[in-house]
């Protein structure tokens, strides 16, 4: 899905969309059909968009940047397919997941296939910074996912643990997208490092907002059941805050600790978290990250897409899906 605030790169994103479909074609009909279905199911395309926008701060050339933009989205898609296997998710964006349609074994290999395709595209670049950053990012993303699995139902997690996890899970790839788009277009180090920091702050805010929406969004907008993290024992920032509050701590611990929770218990836990200020606290932290992102943006050249980046930063803090 391409949002209105991507109007300046709408044509470039359309090219990325076409190249995504070309990139996943295979001699195996199942691979082609399944990967193409994933692409056509949509998505925010934030990572390729940030890549393109980052490139607009430098000597932008579409042919130089499109393979990277496609690779970034393929990496993201691969993680989603693998996540759906780990989380036993049956829907995403309101559509049946590959796991729901074809089972765990094929889903796992589809994710691997997408990741492999991204490697082919990344290999086209001569600048060693591009493969190095993406290799390091991929390793840390895996560390973040494993850490999340290892800490499910762990009621002793603190805010620092949470930030460490979401940086690896989400922020690093968004940060890399902002940075490497500029790198691919020949940006000097100071410029692409500023974009990297901007991407980090935006990525942190994006994941915090995601975790808020998991508790507060309408299911039709979210595209998956509300309270999914609580069902799986994944303890996010609003819950970490609420677990510090004596008034709700005992009951909230009791609910989160259960491996089999009813819908009523999930809604009760969400009400407890909202009632003690957990959502408001997480919102405030997200706003702080967005403010930091805007501060980084202020030091960048005054090119037309700078305003677009500001609008995106503001949207992330208020989005409802």
N, C-alpha and C positions, 0 to 999 in steps of 0.2 A: 504494500500500500504506500503510495507516494503522497505525502501531505502537502497542503498548499504552500507551506513555508519552504518547500523544496522547488519552488517555481523557477528559480534561477538555474537549477541543474536538472530540470525535468527531462530535457532531451538527452542529457548524458546518462541519467538514471534509466531511461528507456533503452539505451544502448547496453547498459549493464544487464538489464533484464533479459534482453535478447541473447547476450553472451553467456549468461547463466544457463539458459536452456541448452545452448550449444555445448557448453563445457561438460554437462553431465551426460551427454549422449554416449551410448555404449553399443557394442554389437549384441549385448544381452538385452532382449526386450524388457525383461522385468526390471533391470537396473534403470534403463532409460525411462520407462513408464513411471516407476516409483519416484525417482529423483525429480522428474518433470512435474509430477503431481505435487511434490513438496514445494517446488518453486511457485507453482500457480496457486497454491493455497494462500500465498501472500505473506506479508510481514512488513515491519516498519522500514526495513532496508536502511537502518540507521548507520550501520558500519560502512557500507559502500558510499552512502551520502556524505558521511564525515570525511571519508577518503577523498572524494571529489572536491569537497569544500576546502579541505586542507591544501589540495593541489592548486586551488584558485589563488592562494596567497603567494604562489611562486610562478614559474614559467609553465603554465598549464598547457598540456598537450593530451588530448583525450586518448590517443593510441598508447601513450606511455603509462597511463594510469588505470585504464579499464581492466587489464589482467589482474592487477592488485585488488581493485574494488571487487571483482568477481571472487577472487581467492578469499578475501575477508568474509564475504557472505557465505561461502561454502564452509569455511571453518565454523562460523556461527551455526549454520544449519546442521553440521555434523554433531556439534555439542547438543543441540536440541533433540536430535534423534536418539543419541545415547542417553540423554536425561530422561526421555520418555520410557526407555527400557528400565533404567534404574528406579524411576518413580512409579512404574506401572501405570503411566498416564494413558488414558483412552481417547482424550480429546485435546486439541491445541488449536487456538484461534477458531474454536467452534467446529473444527473438522476432526474426523477420526485420525489418530496418529498412525504412523507406519507400524508401530508395535501392535496397535489394535487390529490392523488389517492383515498383517503378515507374520506377527509373532516376534519373539525376541531375537532369534538367531539371524533372520534376514535383516531385521532392523539394525543390529549391531554391525553387520557387514555393509549395509547401506551407508551408515555413518562413516565407516572406515573408507568406503569408496569416495565419498564427498571430500574427506580429508586428503586422500591421495590425489584427487583431481586438483585440489588447491595447491599441493606441492608442485605439480607440473607447471602451474601458472607462475608461482613464486620463483621457480628456477629460471624464468625468462629474464630476471633482473640481474644486472652486473654489480650494482651497489651492494656490498656484503651486509650493510646495515639492515636491509629489508628482510632477508632470510633469517638473520641473527635475531632481530627483534621478534619476528613471528615464531621462531623456534622456541625462544625463551618464554614467550607469552603462552604458547601451547602447553609447555611443561607446567607452568605455574597455574594455568587453568585446570589442568588435571589434578594438581595438588589441591586446589580449592574445592573441587568436586569430591575428592577422596576425604578431605577434611570435613566436608559437610556430612558425608555418610558416617564418618567416625564419631561425629559429635551429635547425632540425632538422639533425642531424649536426654541430652546432657543439660541439666538444669543449672549447672554451675558456670555456664558460659558468661563471659562479660562482653562489654561493648568493643573492647580492643580485639577480642577473638572474632567478633562479627565483622569488623572492618577488614581484618586480615583476610577473611574468607571471601567477602564480596569483592574486594580488590582483585583477587585472583579469578573468581568466577566470572566477573562482568567487566569491571573497570579497565583491566589491562587490555582487552581486545578493542574497546572503544578508544582508549588512549593511543594504541598502536595505529588504529585507523586514521585518527587525526594527524598523527605524526608522519606516518609513512606515505600518505598522499602527498604531503609537501616534499618529502625526501625523493619520491619518484619523479617529481617535477623540478628537482635541482635546488631546493631551498637551502639556505645556509643553516648551520647548526643552531644558532640562537633562535631562529624562527621555528624550526621544527621541534625544538625542545619546549618552546612556549606552547605550541599546539599539543604536544604530548601531555603537558601538565593540565591544560584546558580539558583534554579528553579524559584524564584521570578524574578530575573533579566532577565532570558531567556524568561519567560512568558510575561513580559512587552514588550521586544523586538519583540516577536512573534506577539502580538496583534497590535503593531504599524506598523509592516511590513504588516500585514493583511489589515490594514486601508489604507496603501499606495497602496497595490495591488488592492484594491477595486476601485481605480481611474486609475491605470496604467497598469494592467495586460491585457493580451489577454483574451477575454471571454471564448474561448475554453479551456484555461488553468485554468481559475478561476472557471469554472463549474457553473457560475451563471452570470446574467447581471452585467456589469461594472457600477459603480456609484450607487450601491444599497443603500448605506448609505445616499447619497445626496437626492435620491428620497424620502426616508423616513424621512428626516429632522434630521438624526443623524449626529451630528457635531463632526468630528474626528480631530486629531492633525493637519494634513495639512490645513484643513479649518479654524481651530481656529487661526493658524498663519496668514493665508491669510486675515482673517477678521480684523486683526490689521492694514492692509496696506491701506492707504487712496486711493491709485490709483485704487484699485479693490473693496474696501469695499462696496460701495453703490450698485453696480450691483450684487455682490455676495450675499449680504443680500437679495436683491430683489428675486433672483432665489431660494435661500435656503428656504425663507419664504413661497414660493408657495407650496400648498399641491398637486397640479397636475402639474408636470413638463414634458415638452416634452423631447425627446431624444436629440434634438438640444440644449436645455437649460442645460441639464446635461453635455454634452460635452463642452459647453461654460464655465460652472462653473469649470470643471476640468482644462480646458486650463488656466483660470484665476489663479487658485491655483498653477498650475505648473509654470506659468509665473512669479509669484511674489516670488517664492522660497519656497512654502509650502511643497512640496515633499522633497526637499533637506534638509529643516529644520527637518522634521520628520525622515528622514534617519539618520541625525547626532545624534538625540536623541536615536534612536534605537542602533546605534553604541556605544554610551556611556553605554547603558545597557549591551550590549554584552561584552564590556571591563570589566565592573564590574563583570559579570558572570565568565569571565576567571580568574579574580583576585581571586575569591572565590575558583575556581577549583585548582589554584596553591597551595593552602594549604592542598589539599587532598592527601591521600597516592598514590604513583606511581604504581597503578594497571593498567593492560592493557586497561580497558575501559575508563580510564582518557583521553586518546587520542581521543577516540570516542566522548566523551562529548565535547572536544574542537572543533572537526570537526562539530558537530551538532550546536554548538554556532556560528561558522563561517557561516554555511549554512543558518541559520535563517536570517542573515543579507543580504544575496544575493539571496534568493529564489525568484522564479518568479511565484509561484503557492501556 
